[in-house]
Amino acid sequence: MKDYLKQIKGKTAFLFAFACQLGAWTVPANRPQMRAAFNAGQAIGMAFQLSDDLLDYQVKKVDMGKPQLQDIQNGIYTAPLLFAMEENKGIRELISRHEEKDWQHEELVQLEEWIAESSGYARTEHLIAAYLAKSQIFLSKIPATESLSLNVFLEKVMGRRF
C-alpha cells in the first residue's frame, strides 16, 4: 500500500498540486498560501486517483470504456485490491499464480466476488474522505477573495458514478 500511495502521489497528486500552486501564484499569494495550495492540490489529487481506481471495480465495462479488472491483469494493484488482499489469503494466492500467465474468465469472476465481499471498497472510500478532509485543512489557510464553490465541485467529482 505504501508503494501504491507513493506512486499516485508522484503522478496524479503532483499534477493536481502543481496546478493548484500555479493558481495561487496567479492571484498572487504569499509563500505560505502557495504551499497550502500545493498541499491542498496534492490531497485532492490523491483522493481523485483513489476514486478513479475504485470506479475501475465498481463500474461495468460498458460504462467505463475498458475491461473490468484490466489493471489487475496488467499487474497494477490499486487500493481496493490491496485492502482486500489483507483480508483474503485466496486473493493473494490467486494473484501470485498469475505473474506469468493469462487470467481465465472464471478466475476474474472469483476475484471480483472476493474483492466485493471484502471491506476493500469501504476502506478505499474512507481513505478518499480522509484526503478530502486534509485538503480542507490546507484550503482553510488560503483566504478566498470571492465565494468559491470548491466543496460542491469536489463532491461532484468524487461522487461521480456511471
Contacts in CASP RR format, 6 or more apart in sequence:
PFRMAT RR
TARGET T0000
AUTHOR 0000-0000-0000
METHOD contacts of the structure
MODEL  1
MKDYLKQIKGKTAFLFAFACQLGAWTVPANRPQMRAAFNAGQAIGMAFQL
SDDLLDYQVKKVDMGKPQLQDIQNGIYTAPLLFAMEENKGIRELISRHEE
KDWQHEELVQLEEWIAESSGYARTEHLIAAYLAKSQIFLSKIPATESLSL
NVFLEKVMGRRF
1 79 0 8 1.000
1 82 0 8 1.000
1 83 0 8 1.000
4 77 0 8 1.000
4 78 0 8 1.000
4 79 0 8 1.000
4 82 0 8 1.000
5 46 0 8 1.000
8 45 0 8 1.000
8 46 0 8 1.000
8 49 0 8 1.000
8 50 0 8 1.000
9 42 0 8 1.000
9 46 0 8 1.000
11 49 0 8 1.000
12 45 0 8 1.000
12 46 0 8 1.000
12 48 0 8 1.000
12 49 0 8 1.000
12 52 0 8 1.000
13 41 0 8 1.000
13 42 0 8 1.000
13 43 0 8 1.000
13 45 0 8 1.000
13 46 0 8 1.000
13 49 0 8 1.000
14 42 0 8 1.000
15 45 0 8 1.000
16 41 0 8 1.000
16 42 0 8 1.000
16 44 0 8 1.000
16 45 0 8 1.000
16 48 0 8 1.000
17 38 0 8 1.000
17 39 0 8 1.000
17 41 0 8 1.000
17 42 0 8 1.000
17 45 0 8 1.000
18 38 0 8 1.000
19 41 0 8 1.000
20 37 0 8 1.000
20 38 0 8 1.000
20 40 0 8 1.000
20 41 0 8 1.000
20 44 0 8 1.000
21 34 0 8 1.000
21 35 0 8 1.000
21 37 0 8 1.000
21 38 0 8 1.000
21 41 0 8 1.000
23 37 0 8 1.000
24 33 0 8 1.000
24 34 0 8 1.000
24 36 0 8 1.000
24 37 0 8 1.000
24 38 0 8 1.000
24 142 0 8 1.000
25 34 0 8 1.000
27 33 0 8 1.000
27 145 0 8 1.000
29 37 0 8 1.000
29 142 0 8 1.000
32 141 0 8 1.000
33 141 0 8 1.000
33 142 0 8 1.000
33 143 0 8 1.000
36 138 0 8 1.000
36 139 0 8 1.000
36 141 0 8 1.000
36 142 0 8 1.000
37 138 0 8 1.000
37 142 0 8 1.000
39 138 0 8 1.000
40 135 0 8 1.000
40 138 0 8 1.000
40 139 0 8 1.000
40 142 0 8 1.000
41 135 0 8 1.000
41 138 0 8 1.000
43 131 0 8 1.000
43 132 0 8 1.000
43 134 0 8 1.000
43 135 0 8 1.000
43 138 0 8 1.000
44 131 0 8 1.000
44 132 0 8 1.000
44 135 0 8 1.000
44 154 0 8 1.000
45 131 0 8 1.000
46 131 0 8 1.000
47 128 0 8 1.000
47 131 0 8 1.000
47 132 0 8 1.000
47 135 0 8 1.000
47 154 0 8 1.000
47 158 0 8 1.000
48 157 0 8 1.000
48 158 0 8 1.000
50 79 0 8 1.000
50 124 0 8 1.000
50 127 0 8 1.000
50 128 0 8 1.000
50 131 0 8 1.000
51 128 0 8 1.000
51 157 0 8 1.000
51 158 0 8 1.000
51 159 0 8 1.000
51 160 0 8 1.000
53 71 0 8 1.000
53 78 0 8 1.000
53 79 0 8 1.000
53 80 0 8 1.000
53 124 0 8 1.000
54 79 0 8 1.000
54 80 0 8 1.000
54 121 0 8 1.000
54 124 0 8 1.000
54 125 0 8 1.000
54 128 0 8 1.000
55 64 0 8 1.000
55 160 0 8 1.000
55 161 0 8 1.000
55 162 0 8 1.000
56 64 0 8 1.000
56 68 0 8 1.000
56 69 0 8 1.000
56 70 0 8 1.000
56 71 0 8 1.000
56 78 0 8 1.000
57 68 0 8 1.000
57 69 0 8 1.000
57 80 0 8 1.000
57 81 0 8 1.000
57 112 0 8 1.000
57 115 0 8 1.000
57 116 0 8 1.000
57 121 0 8 1.000
58 121 0 8 1.000
59 68 0 8 1.000
59 161 0 8 1.000
59 162 0 8 1.000
60 68 0 8 1.000
60 162 0 8 1.000
61 67 0 8 1.000
61 68 0 8 1.000
63 162 0 8 1.000
64 162 0 8 1.000
67 73 0 8 1.000
68 108 0 8 1.000
68 112 0 8 1.000
69 103 0 8 1.000
69 108 0 8 1.000
69 111 0 8 1.000
69 112 0 8 1.000
71 77 0 8 1.000
71 78 0 8 1.000
72 81 0 8 1.000
72 95 0 8 1.000
72 103 0 8 1.000
72 108 0 8 1.000
72 111 0 8 1.000
73 98 0 8 1.000
73 102 0 8 1.000
73 103 0 8 1.000
73 108 0 8 1.000
77 85 0 8 1.000
77 95 0 8 1.000
79 120 0 8 1.000
79 123 0 8 1.000
79 124 0 8 1.000
79 127 0 8 1.000
80 115 0 8 1.000
80 120 0 8 1.000
80 121 0 8 1.000
80 123 0 8 1.000
80 124 0 8 1.000
81 91 0 8 1.000
81 95 0 8 1.000
81 115 0 8 1.000
81 120 0 8 1.000
83 118 0 8 1.000
83 119 0 8 1.000
83 120 0 8 1.000
83 123 0 8 1.000
83 124 0 8 1.000
84 91 0 8 1.000
84 114 0 8 1.000
84 115 0 8 1.000
84 118 0 8 1.000
84 119 0 8 1.000
84 120 0 8 1.000
85 91 0 8 1.000
85 92 0 8 1.000
85 95 0 8 1.000
87 118 0 8 1.000
87 119 0 8 1.000
87 120 0 8 1.000
88 114 0 8 1.000
88 117 0 8 1.000
88 118 0 8 1.000
90 114 0 8 1.000
91 111 0 8 1.000
91 114 0 8 1.000
91 115 0 8 1.000
91 118 0 8 1.000
94 107 0 8 1.000
94 110 0 8 1.000
94 111 0 8 1.000
98 107 0 8 1.000
115 121 0 8 1.000
128 158 0 8 1.000
132 154 0 8 1.000
132 158 0 8 1.000
135 154 0 8 1.000
136 151 0 8 1.000
139 150 0 8 1.000
END
